């Protein structure tokens, strides 16, 4: 988010990220900007280390310690229907 004093400065930044403020603005509420920044900085998949195998989504076994007997579903990918278009 960018805060500028003059409308002329808005052309250099994306329009949805600019707030024009005036010199008589007593307070700038940064709470929403901070909240969004924190949410976007958290990784989608938390791992203990880079080579972590994670937990089995079916039985919950720690795949770093032992393997499980669960079978991965063949059609579990939501992108399965688009596979044929990749090689065209």
Phi, psi and omega per residue, in radians:
X1 nan 2.403 -3.142
X2 -2.070 2.369 3.092
X3 -1.977 2.172 -3.100
X4 -2.241 2.727 3.128
X5 -1.544 -0.383 -2.975
X6 -2.293 2.473 3.095
X7 -1.070 -0.412 -3.126
X8 -1.165 -0.468 -3.132
X9 -1.352 -0.218 -3.040
X10 -1.279 -0.321 -3.075
X11 -1.204 -0.415 -3.096
X12 -1.495 -0.146 -3.103
X13 -2.122 2.738 3.059
X14 -1.052 2.392 -3.028
X15 -1.045 -0.598 -3.100
X16 -1.404 -0.034 3.139
X17 -1.969 0.165 -3.071
X18 -1.971 2.330 2.993
X19 -2.106 2.169 3.098
X20 -1.563 2.189 3.114
X21 -2.057 2.752 3.128
X22 -1.875 2.801 3.129
X23 -1.073 -0.392 -3.140
X24 -1.593 0.175 3.070
X25 -1.258 2.042 -3.054
X26 -1.324 -0.591 -3.048
X27 -2.506 2.473 3.010
X28 -1.932 2.062 -3.129
X29 -1.442 1.876 -3.103
X30 -1.677 0.022 -3.009
X31 -1.036 -0.753 3.139
X32 -1.205 -0.690 3.101
X33 -1.103 -0.746 3.125
X34 -1.158 -0.742 3.136
X35 -1.037 -0.813 -3.140
X36 -1.142 -0.677 3.123
X37 -1.121 -0.737 3.124
X38 -1.150 -0.772 -3.139
X39 -1.101 -0.682 -3.131
X40 -1.311 -0.331 -3.126
X41 -1.530 -0.222 3.120
X42 -1.399 2.217 -3.140
X43 -1.132 2.577 3.137
X44 -1.213 -0.553 -3.109
X45 -2.163 1.848 -3.138
X46 -1.428 2.200 3.109
X47 -2.189 2.614 3.119
X48 -1.271 -0.515 3.103
X49 -2.748 2.917 -3.052
X50 -1.054 -0.665 -3.093
X51 -1.646 0.324 3.139
X52 -1.143 2.340 3.119
X53 -1.534 -0.227 3.080
X54 1.397 -2.929 3.125
X55 -1.840 2.605 3.065
X56 -1.198 2.251 -3.127
X57 -1.218 -0.278 -3.133
X58 -1.619 -0.966 -3.045
X59 -1.815 -0.274 3.076
X60 1.499 0.108 -3.131
X61 -1.161 2.511 3.082
X62 -1.313 1.930 -3.068
X63 -1.248 -0.186 3.053
X64 -1.351 -0.459 -3.073
X65 -1.698 -0.644 3.124
X66 -2.774 2.865 3.106
X67 -1.688 2.795 -3.141
X68 -2.023 3.008 -3.112
X69 -1.669 0.064 -3.100
X70 -1.193 2.487 3.090
X71 -1.738 2.340 3.040
X72 -1.222 2.343 3.130
X73 -1.190 2.291 -3.126
X74 -1.098 -0.710 -3.053
X75 -1.771 0.476 -3.065
X76 -1.335 -0.341 -3.094
X77 -1.330 2.273 3.078
X78 -1.219 -0.237 -3.121
X79 -1.686 0.091 -3.075
X80 -0.963 -0.697 -3.105
X81 -1.193 -0.274 -3.105
X82 -1.708 0.001 -3.068
X83 -1.023 -0.651 -3.117
X84 -1.174 -0.376 -3.092
X85 -1.453 -0.267 -3.078
X86 -1.221 -0.530 -3.063
X87 -1.715 0.166 -3.113
X88 -1.480 nan nan
